[in-house]
């Protein structure tokens, strides 16, 4: 039930706040991926121990730019890859990722910058 609530676009902010602290990682993922999740809760979830939660914060187009910049330095290359794929990632964050240690992250960030230059 909590998972369904975490995915609901109409969930109130105070409920998101409680769900973001749920011990079930799949509930926290629901909150992390929901575009209606308030920025302060996405910020909190960006520090989650579970990399799957951080992946979905990185993918969420509602994640604040400063959080994306923080996650661009995450220890998990898949988190950084999700940031490079996120259409809301600012160019200055993509520039961090074009010099990433991981080739896939670098290439994805370069493609994202190229698409924006051609838009």
Backbone as JSON Lines, residues from 0, in Angstrom:
{"i":0,"aa":"X","n":[0.81,-1.2,0.0],"ca":[0.0,0.0,0.0],"c":[0.86,1.27,0.0]}
{"i":1,"aa":"X","n":[1.92,1.27,0.83],"ca":[2.79,2.45,0.9],"c":[3.45,2.71,-0.44]}
{"i":2,"aa":"X","n":[3.79,1.65,-1.17],"ca":[4.42,1.8,-2.49],"c":[3.48,2.54,-3.43]}
{"i":3,"aa":"X","n":[2.2,2.16,-3.44],"ca":[1.22,2.82,-4.31],"c":[1.07,4.29,-3.95]}
{"i":4,"aa":"X","n":[1.07,4.59,-2.66],"ca":[0.94,5.98,-2.22],"c":[2.17,6.77,-2.65]}
{"i":5,"aa":"X","n":[3.35,6.15,-2.58],"ca":[4.59,6.85,-2.94],"c":[4.62,7.21,-4.42]}
{"i":6,"aa":"X","n":[3.91,6.46,-5.24],"ca":[3.88,6.71,-6.68],"c":[2.75,7.64,-7.11]}
{"i":7,"aa":"X","n":[1.83,7.92,-6.21],"ca":[0.67,8.74,-6.53],"c":[1.06,10.21,-6.67]}
{"i":8,"aa":"X","n":[0.72,10.8,-7.79],"ca":[1.08,12.2,-8.05],"c":[0.38,13.18,-7.11]}
{"i":9,"aa":"X","n":[-0.7,12.73,-6.48],"ca":[-1.47,13.61,-5.59],"c":[-1.13,13.43,-4.11]}
{"i":10,"aa":"X","n":[-0.11,12.65,-3.82],"ca":[0.28,12.43,-2.43],"c":[0.71,13.76,-1.8]}
{"i":11,"aa":"X","n":[0.18,14.09,-0.61],"ca":[0.56,15.35,0.05],"c":[2.03,15.34,0.5]}
{"i":12,"aa":"X","n":[2.66,16.51,0.54],"ca":[4.07,16.61,0.92],"c":[4.4,15.97,2.27]}
{"i":13,"aa":"X","n":[3.54,16.12,3.26],"ca":[3.84,15.54,4.57],"c":[3.86,14.01,4.53]}
{"i":14,"aa":"X","n":[3.07,13.43,3.64],"ca":[3.07,11.98,3.48],"c":[4.35,11.55,2.76]}
{"i":15,"aa":"X","n":[4.76,12.31,1.74],"ca":[6.04,12.03,1.08],"c":[7.18,12.03,2.1]}
{"i":16,"aa":"X","n":[7.16,12.98,3.0],"ca":[8.22,13.09,4.01],"c":[8.28,11.83,4.87]}
{"i":17,"aa":"X","n":[7.14,11.29,5.26],"ca":[7.12,10.06,6.05],"c":[7.59,8.87,5.21]}
{"i":18,"aa":"X","n":[7.11,8.8,3.97],"ca":[7.46,7.67,3.1],"c":[8.95,7.68,2.74]}
{"i":19,"aa":"X","n":[9.55,8.85,2.68],"ca":[10.97,8.96,2.36],"c":[11.85,8.33,3.43]}
{"i":20,"aa":"X","n":[11.27,8.09,4.61],"ca":[12.02,7.48,5.71],"c":[11.62,6.02,5.94]}
{"i":21,"aa":"X","n":[10.78,5.49,5.05],"ca":[10.32,4.11,5.18],"c":[11.5,3.15,5.1]}
{"i":22,"aa":"X","n":[11.47,2.09,5.88],"ca":[12.59,1.14,5.84],"c":[12.59,0.3,4.58]}
{"i":23,"aa":"X","n":[11.48,0.23,3.88],"ca":[11.39,-0.51,2.62],"c":[11.94,0.35,1.49]}
{"i":24,"aa":"X","n":[13.05,-0.06,0.9],"ca":[13.7,0.72,-0.15],"c":[12.78,0.94,-1.35]}
{"i":25,"aa":"X","n":[11.86,-0.01,-1.62],"ca":[10.98,0.16,-2.79],"c":[10.0,1.31,-2.58]}
{"i":26,"aa":"X","n":[9.65,1.59,-1.33],"ca":[8.79,2.74,-1.02],"c":[9.58,4.03,-1.25]}
{"i":27,"aa":"X","n":[10.83,4.05,-0.77],"ca":[11.67,5.23,-0.97],"c":[11.93,5.47,-2.45]}
{"i":28,"aa":"X","n":[12.07,4.39,-3.23],"ca":[12.24,4.54,-4.68],"c":[11.0,5.19,-5.29]}
{"i":29,"aa":"X","n":[9.82,4.78,-4.84],"ca":[8.59,5.39,-5.34],"c":[8.57,6.89,-5.1]}
{"i":30,"aa":"X","n":[9.01,7.3,-3.93],"ca":[9.09,8.73,-3.61],"c":[10.14,9.4,-4.48]}
{"i":31,"aa":"X","n":[11.29,8.74,-4.66],"ca":[12.4,9.31,-5.43],"c":[12.05,9.53,-6.89]}
{"i":32,"aa":"X","n":[11.23,8.67,-7.45],"ca":[10.92,8.76,-8.88],"c":[9.7,9.64,-9.17]}
{"i":33,"aa":"X","n":[8.92,9.92,-8.14],"ca":[7.68,10.67,-8.32],"c":[7.98,12.14,-8.63]}
{"i":34,"aa":"X","n":[7.51,12.64,-9.78],"ca":[7.8,14.04,-10.13],"c":[7.1,15.06,-9.23]}
{"i":35,"aa":"X","n":[6.17,14.6,-8.39],"ca":[5.48,15.5,-7.46],"c":[6.18,15.6,-6.11]}
{"i":36,"aa":"X","n":[7.23,14.83,-5.92],"ca":[7.96,14.87,-4.65],"c":[8.6,16.24,-4.47]}
{"i":37,"aa":"X","n":[8.39,16.87,-3.32],"ca":[8.99,18.19,-3.08],"c":[10.53,18.15,-3.12]}
{"i":38,"aa":"X","n":[11.16,19.23,-3.56],"ca":[12.62,19.29,-3.7],"c":[13.38,18.95,-2.42]}
{"i":39,"aa":"X","n":[12.89,19.38,-1.27],"ca":[13.61,19.11,-0.02],"c":[13.64,17.61,0.31]}
{"i":40,"aa":"X","n":[12.61,16.9,-0.12],"ca":[12.58,15.45,0.11],"c":[13.5,14.75,-0.88]}
{"i":41,"aa":"X","n":[13.55,15.22,-2.12],"ca":[14.5,14.66,-3.09],"c":[15.93,14.9,-2.62]}
{"i":42,"aa":"X","n":[16.15,16.04,-2.01],"ca":[17.47,16.35,-1.46],"c":[17.84,15.35,-0.38]}
{"i":43,"aa":"X","n":[16.89,15.08,0.5],"ca":[17.11,14.09,1.56],"c":[17.41,12.71,0.97]}
{"i":44,"aa":"X","n":[16.61,12.31,-0.02],"ca":[16.79,10.99,-0.62],"c":[18.08,10.87,-1.43]}
{"i":45,"aa":"X","n":[18.63,11.99,-1.86],"ca":[19.89,11.94,-2.62],"c":[21.04,11.44,-1.76]}
{"i":46,"aa":"X","n":[20.84,11.41,-0.45],"ca":[21.86,10.91,0.47],"c":[21.54,9.5,0.99]}
{"i":47,"aa":"X","n":[20.54,8.87,0.4],"ca":[20.12,7.55,0.84],"c":[21.26,6.54,0.68]}
{"i":48,"aa":"X","n":[21.36,5.61,1.6],"ca":[22.41,4.58,1.51],"c":[22.19,3.63,0.34]}
{"i":49,"aa":"X","n":[20.94,3.44,-0.05],"ca":[20.63,2.52,-1.13],"c":[20.85,3.21,-2.48]}
{"i":50,"aa":"X","n":[21.74,2.66,-3.28],"ca":[22.05,3.3,-4.56],"c":[20.84,3.32,-5.49]}
{"i":51,"aa":"X","n":[19.93,2.36,-5.36],"ca":[18.74,2.36,-6.21],"c":[17.88,3.59,-5.96]}
{"i":52,"aa":"X","n":[17.81,4.02,-4.73],"ca":[17.07,5.23,-4.39],"c":[17.76,6.44,-5.02]}
{"i":53,"aa":"X","n":[19.08,6.5,-4.89],"ca":[19.83,7.62,-5.49],"c":[19.71,7.62,-7.01]}
{"i":54,"aa":"X","n":[19.66,6.42,-7.62],"ca":[19.46,6.33,-9.09],"c":[18.2,7.07,-9.48]}
{"i":55,"aa":"X","n":[17.12,6.81,-8.73],"ca":[15.85,7.4,-9.12],"c":[15.75,8.89,-8.78]}
{"i":56,"aa":"X","n":[16.45,9.33,-7.76],"ca":[16.55,10.78,-7.53],"c":[17.27,11.41,-8.73]}
{"i":57,"aa":"X","n":[18.33,10.75,-9.19],"ca":[19.11,11.26,-10.33],"c":[18.3,11.3,-11.61]}
{"i":58,"aa":"X","n":[17.36,10.38,-11.78],"ca":[16.51,10.32,-12.99],"c":[15.35,11.3,-12.95]}
{"i":59,"aa":"X","n":[14.95,11.71,-11.76],"ca":[13.75,12.53,-11.6],"c":[13.98,13.93,-12.17]}
{"i":60,"aa":"X","n":[13.16,14.32,-13.14],"ca":[13.32,15.63,-13.78],"c":[12.95,16.79,-12.85]}
{"i":61,"aa":"X","n":[12.39,16.48,-11.69],"ca":[12.07,17.52,-10.7],"c":[13.17,17.71,-9.66]}
{"i":62,"aa":"X","n":[14.23,16.92,-9.75],"ca":[15.32,17.05,-8.78],"c":[16.02,18.39,-8.98]}
{"i":63,"aa":"X","n":[16.23,19.14,-7.91],"ca":[16.87,20.46,-8.03],"c":[18.28,20.36,-8.64]}
{"i":64,"aa":"X","n":[18.67,21.35,-9.43],"ca":[19.99,21.35,-10.07],"c":[21.15,21.17,-9.1]}
{"i":65,"aa":"X","n":[21.06,21.78,-7.91],"ca":[22.16,21.64,-6.95],"c":[22.28,20.21,-6.43]}
{"i":66,"aa":"X","n":[21.18,19.49,-6.4],"ca":[21.21,18.08,-5.98],"c":[21.82,17.23,-7.1]}
{"i":67,"aa":"X","n":[21.46,17.55,-8.33],"ca":[22.06,16.84,-9.47],"c":[23.57,17.07,-9.48]}
{"i":68,"aa":"X","n":[24.0,18.29,-9.18],"ca":[25.43,18.59,-9.14],"c":[26.12,17.78,-8.05]}
{"i":69,"aa":"X","n":[25.48,17.63,-6.91],"ca":[26.03,16.82,-5.82],"c":[26.12,15.37,-6.25]}
{"i":70,"aa":"X","n":[25.06,14.85,-6.87],"ca":[25.03,13.45,-7.29],"c":[25.99,13.17,-8.46]}
{"i":71,"aa":"X","n":[26.4,14.21,-9.17],"ca":[27.36,14.03,-10.26],"c":[28.71,13.54,-9.73]}
{"i":72,"aa":"X","n":[28.88,13.6,-8.42],"ca":[30.11,13.12,-7.79],"c":[29.86,11.86,-6.95]}
{"i":73,"aa":"X","n":[28.69,11.24,-7.15],"ca":[28.34,10.04,-6.4],"c":[29.35,8.93,-6.7]}
{"i":74,"aa":"X","n":[29.6,8.08,-5.73],"ca":[30.57,6.99,-5.9],"c":[30.07,5.93,-6.88]}
{"i":75,"aa":"X","n":[28.77,5.87,-7.11],"ca":[28.19,4.85,-8.0],"c":[28.08,5.41,-9.42]}
{"i":76,"aa":"X","n":[28.75,4.77,-10.37],"ca":[28.74,5.29,-11.75],"c":[27.34,5.24,-12.37]}
{"i":77,"aa":"X","n":[26.49,4.32,-11.93],"ca":[25.12,4.27,-12.48],"c":[24.29,5.47,-12.04]}
{"i":78,"aa":"X","n":[24.55,6.0,-10.86],"ca":[23.89,7.23,-10.41],"c":[24.33,8.37,-11.33]}
{"i":79,"aa":"X","n":[25.62,8.45,-11.58],"ca":[26.14,9.52,-12.45],"c":[25.61,9.37,-13.87]}
{"i":80,"aa":"X","n":[25.45,8.14,-14.33],"ca":[24.89,7.89,-15.66],"c":[23.46,8.41,-15.74]}
{"i":81,"aa":"X","n":[22.67,8.16,-14.7],"ca":[21.27,8.64,-14.69],"c":[21.22,10.17,-14.75]}
{"i":82,"aa":"X","n":[22.17,10.82,-14.14],"ca":[22.22,12.28,-14.21],"c":[22.52,12.73,-15.63]}
{"i":83,"aa":"X","n":[23.44,12.05,-16.29],"ca":[23.77,12.39,-17.68],"c":[22.57,12.18,-18.59]}
{"i":84,"aa":"X","n":[21.72,11.22,-18.26],"ca":[20.52,10.93,-19.07],"c":[19.35,11.85,-18.75]}
{"i":85,"aa":"X","n":[19.37,12.49,-17.61],"ca":[18.26,13.32,-17.15],"c":[18.19,14.59,-18.0]}
{"i":86,"aa":"X","n":[17.06,14.8,-18.66],"ca":[16.89,15.96,-19.55],"c":[16.87,17.29,-18.8]}
{"i":87,"aa":"X","n":[16.74,17.23,-17.47],"ca":[16.75,18.46,-16.67],"c":[18.12,18.8,-16.09]}
{"i":88,"aa":"X","n":[19.1,17.97,-16.36],"ca":[20.44,18.24,-15.83],"c":[21.02,19.47,-16.51]}
{"i":89,"aa":"X","n":[21.44,20.46,-15.73],"ca":[22.0,21.68,-16.32],"c":[23.32,21.4,-17.06]}
{"i":90,"aa":"X","n":[23.61,22.18,-18.11],"ca":[24.85,21.99,-18.86],"c":[26.1,22.01,-17.99]}
{"i":91,"aa":"X","n":[26.13,22.86,-16.97],"ca":[27.32,22.93,-16.12],"c":[27.55,21.62,-15.35]}
{"i":92,"aa":"X","n":[26.48,20.89,-15.06],"ca":[26.63,19.58,-14.41],"c":[27.09,18.55,-15.44]}
{"i":93,"aa":"X","n":[26.56,18.64,-16.65],"ca":[27.01,17.74,-17.72],"c":[28.49,17.92,-17.99]}
{"i":94,"aa":"X","n":[28.98,19.15,-17.86],"ca":[30.41,19.41,-18.07],"c":[31.27,18.71,-17.02]}
{"i":95,"aa":"X","n":[30.74,18.53,-15.82],"ca":[31.44,17.74,-14.8],"c":[31.55,16.3,-15.26]}
{"i":96,"aa":"X","n":[30.46,15.81,-15.87],"ca":[30.38,14.4,-16.23],"c":[31.16,14.04,-17.5]}
{"i":97,"aa":"X","n":[31.47,15.02,-18.34],"ca":[32.23,14.69,-19.56],"c":[33.69,14.33,-19.26]}
{"i":98,"aa":"X","n":[34.11,14.56,-18.03],"ca":[35.46,14.15,-17.63],"c":[35.41,13.05,-16.56]}
{"i":99,"aa":"X","n":[34.28,12.37,-16.47],"ca":[34.09,11.29,-15.49],"c":[35.05,10.14,-15.76]}
{"i":100,"aa":"X","n":[35.35,9.39,-14.75],"ca":[36.22,8.21,-14.89],"c":[35.58,7.1,-15.71]}
{"i":101,"aa":"X","n":[34.25,7.06,-15.72],"ca":[33.52,6.0,-16.41],"c":[33.23,6.42,-17.86]}
{"i":102,"aa":"X","n":[33.61,5.57,-18.8],"ca":[33.44,5.89,-20.23],"c":[31.97,6.07,-20.61]}
{"i":103,"aa":"X","n":[31.09,5.23,-20.08],"ca":[29.67,5.34,-20.39],"c":[29.07,6.65,-19.92]}
{"i":104,"aa":"X","n":[29.47,7.08,-18.74],"ca":[29.01,8.37,-18.2],"c":[29.51,9.5,-19.09]}
{"i":105,"aa":"X","n":[30.8,9.45,-19.44],"ca":[31.38,10.51,-20.29],"c":[30.65,10.6,-21.62]}
{"i":106,"aa":"X","n":[30.45,9.46,-22.28],"ca":[29.8,9.45,-23.6],"c":[28.37,9.94,-23.52]}
{"i":107,"aa":"X","n":[27.65,9.53,-22.5],"ca":[26.25,9.96,-22.35],"c":[26.17,11.46,-22.09]}
{"i":108,"aa":"X","n":[27.07,11.98,-21.28],"ca":[27.1,13.41,-21.0],"c":[27.46,14.2,-22.27]}
{"i":109,"aa":"X","n":[28.4,13.69,-23.04],"ca":[28.77,14.35,-24.3],"c":[27.59,14.38,-25.27]}
{"i":110,"aa":"X","n":[26.87,13.27,-25.39],"ca":[25.68,13.23,-26.26],"c":[24.62,14.22,-25.79]}
{"i":111,"aa":"X","n":[24.41,14.27,-24.49],"ca":[23.41,15.19,-23.94],"c":[23.79,16.64,-24.23]}
{"i":112,"aa":"X","n":[25.05,16.97,-24.08],"ca":[25.5,18.34,-24.4],"c":[25.34,18.62,-25.9]}
{"i":113,"aa":"X","n":[25.66,17.63,-26.71],"ca":[25.51,17.79,-28.17],"c":[24.06,18.03,-28.58]}
{"i":114,"aa":"X","n":[23.14,17.3,-27.98],"ca":[21.72,17.48,-28.29],"c":[21.25,18.87,-27.92]}
{"i":115,"aa":"X","n":[21.73,19.36,-26.8],"ca":[21.31,20.7,-26.37],"c":[21.91,21.78,-27.24]}
{"i":116,"aa":"X","n":[23.11,21.55,-27.74],"ca":[23.74,22.54,-28.62],"c":[23.01,22.61,-29.96]}
{"i":117,"aa":"X","n":[22.4,21.49,-30.35],"ca":[21.69,21.45,-31.64],"c":[20.21,21.82,-31.51]}
{"i":118,"aa":"X","n":[19.76,22.09,-30.29],"ca":[18.35,22.44,-30.09],"c":[18.07,23.89,-30.35]}
